[in-house]
Amino acid sequence: MAMIQYLTQIHLDFGASALLPQECLRLGMLRPLIISDAGVRAAGVLDQAMAGWLTPRPPVFDATPANPTEAAVREAVALCQREHCDGLVAIGGGSSMDLAKGVALAATHEGPLRRYATIEGGSGLISSNVLPMVAVPTTAGTGSEVARGAILIVDDGRKLGFHSWELMPKLALCDPALTLGLPPGLTAATGMDAIAHCMETFMSAAVNPPADGIALDGLRRGWAHILRATRDGQDREARWQMMSCSMQGAMAFQKGLGCVHSLSHSLGGLNPRLHHGTLNALFLPAVVRFNAAAPSMAAEDRLARMAHAMGLSGCGADGEAIAQAIRTLNAALGLPSGLAALGVGPELFERIIDGAMADHCHKSNPRLATRADYQTLLEQSL
């Protein structure tokens, strides 16, 4: 039976971040801990997002790693407890928001994080006692501000997903103004993350018609505007559309993702320096081609519907045409041509496949991939 649920309150527009102080008060957060990272702070975006906050400002944890870890969660929890904070405000990209969700959980639940991981059957152990959270994204990519999940590297080195409606932010303030200064490379990588979310969730065989509609509309917006946003960071219309694409992709992916994310999560756990959005962009063409043979893709005419949203209707609607369009877009965005350009070679394939087979996204792909299938996907992504 399909489970369809949408809960988060969202403000989407230029200037939305100005609502932060009053919205925290409305939610009863009198002394929140701000979760961010050093890059957001150095770029002045943290000050921009908190411009409406009267002194004294709340305490800030800005040591979020690019791929958040359980160790970083512990550091932030310690600060949260020392400062007697009653909630969390994540200001940053997906890493800051995922770290904040880890803090919301770890500050109120006993034991190591792995106990609560989805793949370990721990989702049901996450109670409503988590700290409340407000999310203010500064990139247009992960959509974690409207998602119930977080991806964290736990102490044993695995990159695991944590999913519970209790982890969903109480409020998302999506202000495209905070993304105007995002560098081209990061705009491209995060933007392809959002597009991958829209495409992969639409391909999933799970039943969620509202998610399908949201994903297709998000794909249409993202595909039409990612080049504009990358080439001209001050293009306000393109920035607004990419923020919407990001938010919509995460609203939709409660339906489930698939092999793109299984592979990205696994490889990202092995090498945390690799950007998640870049990996998604590189894996997406091969996975689209692989998924094209799934019966559910034909039954719902999903290839043609994606091609239409991408403006490819006149170029054919088969998996190869869509895969080639993604590769062409990746090149135009200046993203790496394949895994080899990132220093990833066949010597890592067995370990990547081990992680992908165990990932929480593996079983929601429209075709259940075997080890041999993953080997082929990796070879095609080199």
N, C-alpha and C positions, 0 to 999 in steps of 0.2 A: 504494500500500500504506500502511495506517495505521501511524504511529509513535506508540506509547504508552509513556510513560516517566515515572515518579515517583521522585524521588530525595531530596528534602529531609527531614531529621529535624525534627520539629515538636513543641514543647511548648505546649499550649494550655490555660491555666487561670490563675486569679488567683494571683499570686505567681511565675509562670514566670520573670520577669526576675531573680529572686534567684539563678537558676542561672548567670547570665552569667559571673562570675569563674571558676568551676570548669569551665564548658564551654569557655571560651577556653583554659584550660590543657590541657584534654583534646585540643583541636584543635592544640596546639603554638603557640598565639599568645601569646608572652610579653610583647610590647609592641605591642598593636594601636593603631591610630589610630581615635578615636571620630569618626564623621561625624554631625552633627546640624544644627539650625538655631537661630537666635536666639530664635524664639518658644518652641520646646520648652525651651530653657535658661531663659528668663525665667519660664516657667510652673512651673518646678521639676520638670518631668517628667524631665529629663535626670538630675538628682540622685536622683530616685526610682528610675529604672531602674538607676543605678549604686550604689545604697545598700549593696550587699554587697561593694563593691570596697574593699579595704584600701589605704591610702596607701602609696606615691605612686600617684595615679591616672594613667591613660594620657593622652597629649595629646589635645586636642579641636579639631576643625575645625567651627565652628558658623555658617559663612557660606553655607550652602546656599540658593540662590535658590528661589523658589516653583516655577519651571520651570528645572531645573538646566541649566547651560551648560558648554560646553567650557572657557571661561575659568575658571569655578569649579573644574572638574576639575583644571586646571593648578595652581591655588592649593593645592588639597588634596594633590596629588601632591608639590609642593615641600615642604610641611610633613611629609608622610609620609617623604620621603627625608631631610630634616634630622633628624628624630627617630628615624631607623633603625627604623621600624615594620615588623612582620612579618605584619600582617594588618589587617583592618578590622572595626569594629563600627558598624553603622548604627542609630542610635536616632532615630526620627522617623517621618514619613509617607513617602509614595511618593517625594517629592523627595529626601529624604536617602538612601533606599535606592538610587534610580537613580543619584544622584551617586556613592555608594560603588561601585557597579558600574563606573561610568566610571573611577573612580580605580583599581580593581582591574585594569582593562584598560590604562589609559594608563601606569601605573607600570611595566608589564612588557612593553609592546609599542611599537614605534617608529612614528612617523608620526602624522599628524592622525587624529582619531577617525573622520572620515567614511570612511576607508579600511576600517573594520570594520563599517560600517552594513549592516543586512540588505538594504536596497533597493539598495546598491552591490555586493551579492554578497560582502560581507566576513565573513560569519559563520564560514566555514571557516578564516579566518586567525586566529581567536581560539584560542590554545593553552591547554593546562592550566597554563601558567606564571603565570596570573593570581593576584593576592593572594587568600588565603582570606578569607571574609567571614561574619560572623554578623549577623542582622537582628533588630531588636527594634522592631516597629511600635508607634507611639503614636496611630495613627488606624485606623479600620476602613473601608478603602476600596480602595486599589490592590492589595493582596495581593502586592506586590513581594517580600515576604519569602520566597515560595515559587515565584517566577517566574524564568524564565531570561532575561528581557529587561529592558531599560532604555530609557527615552525621554529623549533629550538634545538640546538645541539646540546645533548645531555652529557653528563660526566663520562659515560662510557664511549663517547665519540659518535654515537648515532644522531642523525638529524631526524627528529621525530615531530609528528603533528599532534597537537592538542586541540580537541574540538568539544565545545559545549556552548549552549545558548547562554550560559552564565558568563562566559568570557566576552560576549559581544559588548562593545562600547555602548554606554547609555546614550551617547550623542556623538555625531560626527560633524565637524565644521570644515567643510570642503571649500577652501578659498584659493581659487586659481592664482591669485596675486602672489602667493607664497612660492609658486613654481616658475615665476617669470625669469629668475636668475639661474635656473637649473642649466648646467652645461649641456652642450649638444649630445655628447656621448651618453650621459646619464638620462637625458630626455628620451633618447632612442631606446636604450635598454629597458627602462621602466615602462615606456610606452608599449614595447613589444611584450612585456610581461602582461599588461592589461589586455592586449589583443589576444594573447595565448589563452588567457582565462576565458574570454568570450568564446573563442573557437572551440577550446577543448571541452568546456561545459556544454556547449551546444551539441557536440558530437556524442556525449555520454548517452547511453541507452536508458538511463533512469527517467522516470515519468515526472516531469515538472514543467507543464506548458508555460506558466508565467516566467520561469527561469529561461526557457527557450526564447521567449519574446524579448526579455531584457538583454540576453546575451547577443542576439542578432542586432538589436538597435545599438548596443555598445560597440559591436564590431563595425557597424556602418560608420559611427562617429570616429572611432579610433583610426580605421583604415584611411578615411578621407582627410585626417588632420595631423597624423604623426609626422609626416615629412615637413609640413608647415611649422609645427612646433619645434622640430629639431633644427631647421634652417634659420628660423627667426624666433628666438626665445621670447621676444616681446609681443608676439602675435597673440593678442588677448582672446580672440575667438578660438584659435587653435588650442590655447591652454585650457580654456573652459571646456571645450569638447573632449580633450584628453582626460581632464579631471572626471568628467561624466563617464567616459569609457571605463576608467579605472574603477570607479564606484560601482558601475553596473556589472562589470565582470565579476566582482566579489559578491554582489547581491545574487548573481546567477549561480556561482559555483558551489552553493550549498547543494546543488544537484549532483555534484561529483566532477572530478577532473579525470586524469588518465595517465598514459605512458609518458607524455611530455614531462609532467611533474614528478612521476616516479623516478625518471632518469635524472632530472634536475636536482631533486632532493638528495638522491644518492650521491651524485658527483659533487654537489655542493658540500655534503658532509665530509667527503674525502679531501676536498680542497676548498676550504671556506673563503679563499681569496677570489674565487670565481663568482661573478655576479649572476644571481638567480635569473633575472630577466634576460640576460644575454644567453644563458643556457637554454631557456625556453624558446628563444628565437631560433637557435641552432637546431634543436630537436623537433620543432614543429613541422617542417616540411616532410621529414621521413614518417612521422606519426600520422599526419594527414593521409599520406599515401597508403600506409598500413591500414588505417581505419576505413578507407574507402570500400573495402571488401566486406565490412560488417553488414549483416542483414538489416539491422536497425537504421543504418545510414540510407539504404535504398528505400526502405519502407516509409520513412519520413521525408524523403527527397532532400536530405540534409546537405549534400554537396551543392546542389543547385541553389538552395536557399542561402548558403554561405557565399557562394560565388556572386549571387545577386547583391548581397550586402557589401561585398568588396568591389562592386562595379565590374565584375568579370563575365557577365552573362554572355557577351559576344565572343568570349575566348574559350568557351567550353566550360563544363561543370564537372569534369572528372578530377580525381585526386591528384593526378600529375599536374594539371593546369593550375590548381590551387597551390600545390607545393612549389611550383616554379615561380608563381607570383610572390610567395612569401620569401623565397630566396632572392628574388629581384629587389624586393623592398628592403631586406636585410642589407644588401649591398649598397643600395641608395642611402641608407641610414649610416653607413660606415661601420657596421657591426662586423665582427670576424666572420670569415668565410666558412669556418668549421672548427671542430674540436682541436685539430692539429695546430691551428693558429693560436690556441690557448695553451699549448704544451701538453695536451691530453692525448695519449697514444694507446694502442691496443693492450699494453701491459696492465692497464687499469680496468680493462673491460670486465673481467670476472668479478672484481670487487664492486664495480658499478652495478652489474646485474644482480649480485647478491642483495644489494640495498634496494634496488628497484622492485625486485620480487616481494620484498617484505614491506614495501611502502604502502601507506593507507590509500594512495590513489590508484594502485595497481589494479584492483578488482573493479573499479568503476569505468575503466576503459571499455568502449563498445566491442572490442575484440580482446579476449583474455590472452595476453602475450605469454609465450613460453620463453625459456632461456635463449633458445635459438632465435626467436623473434627479436628479443632485446639485442642479441649480438648483431643481427642484421641492421637494426635501427642505429646502433652505434657506428657500424661500418659506413652506413649511408650518411652519417652526420660528421664524419671525419673531415 
